[in-house]
Amino acid sequence: MAKLPETARAALMFEYNEDLRVAEVGVPQPDPGALVVKVDITSVCGSDVHTWHGAVKPRVPIKPPLVLGHETVGTVVAIGVGADTDSTGNPIRIGDRVIWENAACRRCEACTVLHQPTLCFNRQVGMLHDATVYPYTAGGFAEYSYVWPNAGRVRVPDKLPSEYAAAGSCALRTVVNAFERVGRIDTTSRVVIQGAGPLGLFATALASRFNPRQLVVVGAPASRLEVAKQWGATDAISVEDYKSADDRVAVVEEITGGGADVLFEMSGARGAFAEGVRMAGIAGRYMVVGTLGGPAQEVEAMRVATRQLTIMGTMSAEIGSYQRALEFLAGGMETFDWNALFSDRRYSLAEATEALTSLETMQEIKPLVVPSV
């Protein structure tokens, strides 16, 4: 094992809403059960933007400076005692690429009684970790990062480019978990997906595998809806063309003949959940994924009862969904052009603020930060 440097560069968020600044932070040692990785690439997620703007602060006690970024692929450079296999039992060696989850405590009610570790209030989340406190570089906007001892981790298949695996480590694994929880989708299903961002597009690709009778995507801009069509959407509804919720609900009801059997809220847009309830058909199932903040929404509660709707939510995913996400990406490389998610640009650590802004302003679907640039 090569000797690790004492410090490394990271793009630090010192204050909310201010530009990230490159600074030196400590590099941890491989504690028992932990890994230290050299960051290959980190794709930017909406959660990074929300954290940057302080939206997480009221719900989670965090203290800057922070190393943002959590959709990360890293090359293993140090292996702690007992960390020589991944969560599927495959060996981990120096030079392997891995993705990993947030570390649940494994000893609270959510973890041990409810078997819902994604709801653990004691989770160790790298991008929310104070960078002045060991292990320092636990986020993705850094040259090195730390895989917590309790964090599940899986090796990235050799054939899979790192940018694909990075996007799979959050956006797609969340979609995989949502599909597993929502229940059966088949050739008779009328599916509606709200949102044409990374979550919505991955959901479109995954839903298309079930060959539903209708697969309707509601979102914008037109370029993203075109990707949705290429990935299996039978219909695309532009929120730029149908500007009111009433108009969008009407066209969904017309296309589906009365409403969706299965609906996914993947946009997080203001009012999206309330609108989705109106798009659901009788006995519809509604999976809420994208709405993680924003103001309260006024919902037609009577419709939930009179249509006997089932409303579900999901938060993040366990390591099994990460593994299945990688399998779906690798298996779909000949069917889906995953490169449609990315531009040709690669952002350096010094340009990390530009990457956040590019995602926020919808200039790119998945900006990529590469520390070696």
C-alpha positions as CSV (number, residue, x, y, z in Angstrom):
1,M,0.0,0.0,0.0
2,A,1.4,3.3,-1.0
3,K,1.9,6.0,1.7
4,L,-1.0,8.4,1.8
5,P,-0.3,12.1,1.7
6,E,-1.0,14.0,4.9
7,T,-3.2,16.5,3.1
8,A,-5.0,16.9,-0.2
9,R,-7.1,19.5,-2.0
10,A,-10.8,19.8,-1.6
11,A,-13.4,22.3,-2.8
12,L,-14.8,23.5,0.5
13,M,-18.1,25.1,1.3
14,F,-17.2,27.6,4.0
15,E,-20.5,29.6,3.9
16,Y,-23.9,28.9,2.5
17,N,-24.5,30.4,-1.0
18,E,-20.9,31.5,-1.4
19,D,-18.4,30.2,-3.9
20,L,-16.6,27.0,-2.9
21,R,-12.9,27.5,-2.3
22,V,-10.1,25.0,-2.8
23,A,-8.1,24.4,0.3
24,E,-6.0,21.6,1.9
25,V,-7.7,19.2,4.2
26,G,-6.4,16.1,6.1
27,V,-6.3,12.7,4.5
28,P,-7.5,9.9,6.8
29,Q,-6.0,6.6,7.5
30,P,-7.8,3.3,6.7
31,D,-9.5,2.5,10.0
32,P,-10.8,-1.0,10.6
33,G,-13.6,-1.7,8.2
34,A,-13.0,1.5,6.2
35,L,-11.5,2.4,2.8
36,V,-9.6,5.4,1.6
37,V,-10.1,6.2,-2.1
38,K,-8.7,8.5,-4.6
39,V,-11.7,10.3,-6.2
40,D,-12.0,9.6,-9.9
41,I,-15.2,11.5,-10.6
42,T,-18.2,13.0,-8.8
43,S,-21.5,13.8,-10.5
44,V,-23.4,16.7,-9.1
45,C,-26.8,16.0,-7.4
46,G,-29.6,18.3,-6.5
47,S,-28.9,17.5,-2.9
48,D,-25.5,19.1,-3.2
49,V,-27.2,22.3,-4.5
50,H,-29.8,22.2,-1.7
51,T,-27.1,21.8,0.9
52,W,-25.1,24.7,-0.6
53,H,-28.2,26.9,-0.2
54,G,-28.8,25.8,3.4
55,A,-32.0,23.9,2.8
56,V,-30.7,20.9,4.8
57,K,-29.7,23.0,7.8
58,P,-33.2,23.2,9.5
59,R,-33.5,19.4,9.4
60,V,-30.0,18.2,10.0
61,P,-27.4,19.7,12.4
62,I,-24.4,20.5,10.1
63,K,-21.4,22.8,10.6
64,P,-19.3,24.1,7.6
65,P,-16.8,23.8,6.2
66,L,-18.2,20.9,4.2
67,V,-16.9,18.8,1.3
68,L,-19.9,18.5,-0.9
69,G,-20.5,15.7,-3.4
70,H,-21.8,12.2,-2.8
71,E,-22.3,10.6,-6.3
72,T,-18.7,9.5,-6.3
73,V,-16.5,6.8,-7.8
74,G,-13.2,6.3,-6.1
75,T,-10.2,4.1,-6.7
76,V,-9.2,2.2,-3.6
77,V,-5.8,3.3,-2.2
78,A,-5.9,2.0,1.3
79,I,-7.9,-0.9,2.9
80,G,-8.6,-1.1,6.6
81,V,-8.6,-4.4,8.6
82,G,-11.6,-6.4,7.6
83,A,-12.5,-4.3,4.6
84,D,-11.1,-6.6,1.9
85,T,-14.5,-7.5,0.5
86,D,-17.4,-5.5,-0.8
87,S,-21.0,-5.9,0.4
88,T,-21.6,-8.7,-2.1
89,G,-18.6,-10.7,-1.0
90,N,-16.4,-9.8,-3.9
91,P,-12.7,-9.1,-3.0
92,I,-11.6,-5.5,-2.8
93,R,-8.0,-4.8,-3.9
94,I,-5.9,-1.7,-4.2
95,G,-6.8,-0.2,-7.6
96,D,-10.4,-1.3,-7.6
97,R,-13.1,1.3,-8.2
98,V,-16.0,1.4,-5.7
99,I,-19.2,3.3,-4.9
100,W,-20.6,3.4,-1.4
101,E,-23.5,4.4,0.7
102,N,-24.0,6.6,3.8
103,A,-23.2,4.7,7.0
104,A,-26.2,3.8,9.2
105,C,-25.4,3.2,12.9
106,R,-26.8,-0.4,12.8
107,R,-28.0,-0.1,16.4
108,C,-31.1,2.2,16.5
109,E,-34.7,1.3,16.1
110,A,-34.8,2.3,12.4
111,C,-31.8,0.1,11.7
112,T,-32.5,-3.0,13.8
113,V,-36.3,-3.1,14.4
114,L,-37.8,-1.5,11.4
115,H,-34.9,-2.6,9.1
116,Q,-34.9,0.8,7.4
117,P,-31.3,2.0,7.7
118,T,-32.0,4.9,5.3
119,L,-34.1,6.4,8.0
120,C,-31.3,6.2,10.6
121,F,-31.0,9.5,12.4
122,N,-27.4,8.7,13.2
123,R,-26.2,8.2,9.7
124,Q,-22.7,9.4,8.7
125,V,-23.1,11.4,5.5
126,G,-19.9,12.5,3.9
127,M,-21.1,15.7,2.4
128,L,-22.6,16.9,5.7
129,H,-19.4,16.1,7.7
130,D,-17.4,19.0,9.2
131,A,-14.2,18.9,7.2
132,T,-12.1,20.1,10.2
133,V,-13.0,16.9,12.1
134,Y,-11.5,13.4,11.3
135,P,-11.9,11.8,8.7
136,Y,-12.0,15.2,7.0
137,T,-12.4,14.3,3.3
138,A,-15.6,12.2,3.3
139,G,-17.3,14.0,0.4
140,G,-16.7,13.8,-3.3
141,F,-15.4,17.3,-4.2
142,A,-11.9,16.3,-3.1
143,E,-8.8,14.4,-4.2
144,Y,-9.4,11.7,-1.6
145,S,-12.4,10.5,0.2
146,Y,-13.3,8.1,3.1
147,V,-15.6,5.1,3.1
148,W,-17.0,4.8,6.6
149,P,-16.6,1.4,8.3
150,N,-20.4,0.8,8.5
151,A,-21.0,1.9,4.9
152,G,-21.9,-0.7,2.3
153,R,-19.7,-0.6,-0.8
154,V,-19.7,-2.3,-4.1
155,R,-17.0,-2.7,-6.8
156,V,-17.7,-1.0,-10.1
157,P,-17.6,-3.4,-13.1
158,D,-14.6,-3.0,-15.3
159,K,-16.7,-2.3,-18.4
160,L,-18.7,0.6,-16.8
161,P,-17.3,4.1,-17.2
162,S,-16.9,6.0,-14.0
163,E,-19.3,8.7,-14.9
164,Y,-22.1,6.2,-15.4
165,A,-21.3,4.5,-12.0
166,A,-21.2,7.9,-10.3
167,A,-24.7,8.8,-11.5
168,G,-25.9,5.3,-10.5
169,S,-24.6,5.8,-7.0
170,C,-27.4,8.2,-6.1
171,A,-29.9,9.1,-8.8
172,L,-30.3,5.6,-10.2
173,R,-30.1,3.7,-6.9
174,T,-32.9,5.9,-5.6
175,V,-35.0,5.0,-8.6
176,V,-34.2,1.3,-8.2
177,N,-35.4,1.4,-4.6
178,A,-38.6,3.3,-5.6
179,F,-39.5,0.8,-8.2
180,E,-38.9,-2.1,-5.8
181,R,-41.3,-0.5,-3.3
182,V,-44.0,0.6,-5.7
183,G,-45.1,-2.9,-6.8
184,R,-45.9,-4.6,-10.0
185,I,-45.6,-2.8,-13.4
186,D,-46.5,-4.8,-16.5
187,T,-47.8,-4.4,-20.1
188,T,-51.2,-3.3,-18.9
189,S,-49.8,-0.5,-16.7
190,R,-50.3,3.2,-17.4
191,V,-47.2,4.9,-15.9
192,V,-46.7,8.6,-15.4
193,I,-43.4,10.1,-14.4
194,Q,-43.2,13.7,-13.2
195,G,-39.8,15.1,-13.9
196,A,-37.3,14.9,-16.7
197,G,-34.1,15.4,-14.6
198,P,-31.8,12.5,-13.7
199,L,-34.3,10.8,-11.5
200,G,-37.1,11.1,-14.1
201,L,-34.9,10.0,-17.0
202,F,-33.6,7.0,-15.1
203,A,-37.1,6.1,-14.0
204,T,-38.2,6.3,-17.7
205,A,-35.4,3.9,-18.7
206,L,-36.2,1.4,-15.9
207,A,-40.0,1.6,-16.5
208,S,-39.5,0.9,-20.2
209,R,-38.0,-2.5,-19.3
210,F,-41.6,-3.5,-18.2
211,N,-43.1,-2.4,-21.5
212,P,-46.1,-0.6,-20.0
213,R,-49.1,0.3,-22.1
214,Q,-48.3,4.0,-21.6
215,L,-45.2,5.6,-20.3
216,V,-45.8,9.4,-19.9
217,V,-43.1,11.8,-18.8
218,V,-44.1,15.3,-17.7
219,G,-41.3,17.8,-17.6
220,A,-38.9,20.2,-19.4
221,P,-36.9,21.3,-21.3
222,A,-37.6,19.8,-24.7
223,S,-34.1,18.4,-25.0
224,R,-34.6,16.3,-21.9
225,L,-38.0,15.1,-23.1
226,E,-36.4,14.0,-26.3
227,V,-34.0,11.8,-24.2
228,A,-37.1,10.4,-22.4
229,K,-38.6,9.4,-25.7
230,Q,-35.3,7.8,-26.8
231,W,-35.4,5.9,-23.5
232,G,-38.9,4.5,-23.9
233,A,-41.5,7.2,-23.1
234,T,-44.6,6.8,-25.3
235,D,-45.7,10.4,-24.6
236,A,-43.9,13.5,-23.3
237,I,-45.8,16.5,-21.8
238,S,-43.9,19.8,-21.7
239,V,-44.5,22.0,-18.7
240,E,-43.5,24.8,-21.0
241,D,-46.3,24.1,-23.4
242,Y,-48.9,23.1,-20.8
243,K,-48.2,25.8,-18.2
244,S,-51.0,25.2,-15.7
245,A,-51.6,22.2,-13.5
246,D,-55.2,21.9,-14.8
247,D,-53.9,21.6,-18.4
248,R,-51.3,19.0,-17.5
249,V,-53.8,16.9,-15.5
250,A,-56.3,17.1,-18.4
251,V,-53.8,15.9,-21.0
252,V,-52.6,13.1,-18.7
253,E,-56.2,11.9,-18.2
254,E,-56.8,12.0,-21.9
255,I,-53.7,10.0,-22.8
256,T,-54.2,7.4,-20.1
257,G,-58.0,7.2,-20.3
258,G,-58.7,8.4,-16.8
259,G,-55.4,8.6,-14.9
260,A,-52.2,6.7,-14.1
261,D,-52.1,3.3,-12.6
262,V,-48.6,4.0,-11.3
263,L,-47.2,7.4,-10.8
264,F,-43.7,8.6,-9.8
265,E,-43.0,12.1,-8.5
266,M,-39.4,12.6,-9.5
267,S,-39.2,16.4,-10.0
268,G,-39.4,18.1,-6.6
269,A,-41.1,21.0,-8.3
270,R,-43.3,23.3,-6.3
271,G,-46.8,21.8,-6.3
272,A,-45.8,18.6,-8.1
273,F,-47.1,16.3,-5.4
274,A,-50.6,17.9,-5.3
275,E,-50.7,17.8,-9.0
276,G,-49.7,14.1,-9.1
277,V,-52.5,13.1,-6.8
278,R,-54.9,14.6,-9.5
279,M,-53.2,12.6,-12.2
280,A,-53.7,9.2,-10.5
281,G,-56.5,6.9,-11.7
282,I,-58.7,4.7,-9.6
283,A,-56.6,2.4,-7.3
284,G,-53.5,4.2,-8.5
285,R,-50.2,3.9,-6.7
286,Y,-48.2,7.1,-6.2
287,M,-44.5,6.9,-5.3
288,V,-43.1,10.2,-4.0
289,V,-39.3,10.6,-4.4
290,G,-38.4,14.1,-5.5
291,T,-40.1,16.3,-3.0
292,L,-37.7,16.7,-0.2
293,G,-38.4,20.3,0.8
294,G,-40.3,23.4,-0.3
295,P,-43.6,24.8,1.0
296,A,-46.6,22.8,2.1
297,Q,-48.9,21.7,-0.7
298,E,-52.7,21.8,-0.7
299,V,-53.9,18.3,-1.7
300,E,-57.4,17.1,-2.8
301,A,-57.7,14.6,0.1
302,M,-61.1,13.4,-1.1
303,R,-59.5,12.1,-4.3
304,V,-57.2,9.9,-2.2
305,A,-60.2,8.2,-0.5
306,T,-62.7,8.1,-3.4
307,R,-60.1,6.7,-5.8
308,Q,-58.6,4.4,-3.2
309,L,-55.1,5.7,-3.9
310,T,-52.0,4.2,-2.3
311,I,-49.4,7.0,-1.6
312,M,-45.8,5.9,-0.8
313,G,-42.5,7.6,-0.3
314,T,-38.9,6.5,-0.4
315,M,-35.7,8.1,0.9
316,S,-32.3,7.1,-0.6
317,A,-31.5,3.4,-0.8
318,E,-29.6,0.6,0.8
319,I,-26.5,-1.0,-0.8
320,G,-28.5,-3.7,-2.6
321,S,-30.0,-0.9,-4.8
322,Y,-26.5,0.4,-5.6
323,Q,-25.5,-3.0,-6.8
324,R,-28.7,-3.4,-8.9
325,A,-28.2,0.1,-10.3
326,L,-24.7,-0.9,-11.6
327,E,-26.1,-4.0,-13.1
328,F,-28.8,-2.1,-14.9
329,L,-26.3,0.5,-16.2
330,A,-24.0,-2.2,-17.4
331,G,-26.7,-4.3,-19.0
332,G,-28.3,-1.3,-20.6
333,M,-25.3,0.2,-22.3
334,E,-26.4,-1.1,-25.7
335,T,-30.0,0.0,-25.3
336,F,-29.7,3.4,-23.6
337,D,-27.3,6.1,-24.5
338,W,-26.2,7.0,-20.9
339,N,-23.9,9.7,-22.4
340,A,-27.0,11.7,-22.9
341,L,-26.9,12.6,-19.2
342,F,-23.5,14.3,-19.5
343,S,-21.8,17.1,-21.5
344,D,-18.2,17.0,-22.7
345,R,-17.1,19.4,-19.9
346,R,-15.3,18.2,-16.8
347,Y,-15.1,20.6,-13.9
348,S,-12.0,20.9,-11.8
349,L,-12.2,21.4,-8.0
350,A,-11.7,25.1,-8.6
351,E,-14.7,25.1,-10.9
352,A,-17.0,23.2,-8.5
353,T,-19.2,26.2,-7.9
354,E,-19.8,26.4,-11.7
355,A,-20.8,22.8,-11.7
356,L,-23.4,23.4,-9.0
357,T,-24.7,26.4,-10.9
358,S,-24.9,24.4,-14.1
359,L,-27.1,21.8,-12.5
360,E,-29.3,24.4,-10.8
361,T,-29.9,26.4,-14.0
362,M,-30.6,23.2,-15.9
363,Q,-27.7,23.8,-18.3
364,E,-26.6,20.2,-17.8
365,I,-28.4,17.1,-16.6
366,K,-25.4,15.7,-14.7
367,P,-22.3,18.0,-14.3
368,L,-19.1,16.1,-13.5
369,V,-16.4,17.2,-11.1
370,V,-13.0,15.6,-11.7
371,P,-10.3,16.4,-9.1
372,S,-7.4,15.5,-11.5
373,V,-8.5,18.2,-14.0
